[in-house]
Amino acid sequence: MRRVYICSPLGGNVSVNIENAKRYARYALECGMAPFIPHFYVLILDDRNDKERNLGMNAGLSMLWVCDAVWVFGDEITESMKTEIRFAEKLNIEVRYISENDLRKSEAKNDKIKKN
C-alpha cells in the first residue's frame, strides 16, 4: 500500500476535527492507501501548550518523509497545514486537495455500494 499523510485542520474545535480526521483516514483506506494521521498526537499531547504542540508537529513532519503523498482535506487551510504542504513540496511529495464536497460525494457513493 502507498502511504498517505492526512493534512487537515486540528485547532479550534479539536473534537470535531478529530472526528473529521477519522473520516479522512477511512476514505484513504477505502482508496487503497495506508493513512498516517498526525492529529492523533493530540490524544497524548496538549495542543494548547506551545512546547507540546511543536513536539507533535515535529513528530508528524518526521513521518511525512516516508509518505508517498499528502492529502489535504477540507475547505480551510491553516498555518500548520501550510507548513506541512510546503514541507511536502520541498520533498517532491505529491499533494492532493480533497474538498468537503468531494468527500461527501465519495461517502454517499460508498454508502450506496455497501447497501447493495
Residue, then its C-alpha position, 0 to 999 in steps of 0.5 A: m500500500r502507498r502511504v498517505y499523510i492526512c493534512s487537515p485542520l486540528g485547532g479550534n474545535v479539536s473534537v470535531n476535527i478529530e472526528n473529521a480526521k477519522r473520516y479522512a483516514r477511512y476514505a484513504l483506506e477505502c482508496g487503497m492507501a495506508p493513512f498516517i494521521p498526525h492529529f492523533y498526537v493530540l490524544i497524548l499531547d496538549d495542543r494548547n501548550d506551545k512546547e507540546r504542540n511543536l513536539g507533535m508537529n515535529a513528530g508528524l513532519s518526521m513521518l511525512w518523509v516516508c509518505d508517498a503523498v499528502w492529502v489535504f482535506g477540507d475547505e480551510i487551510t491553516e498555518s500548520m497545514k501550510t507548513e506541512i504542504r510546503f514541507a511536502e513540496k520541498l520533498n517532491i511529495e505529491v499533494r492532493y486537495i480533497s474538498e468537503n464536497d468531494l468527500r461527501k460525494s465519495e461517502a454517499k457513493n460508498d454508502k450506496i455500494k455497501k447497501n447493495 
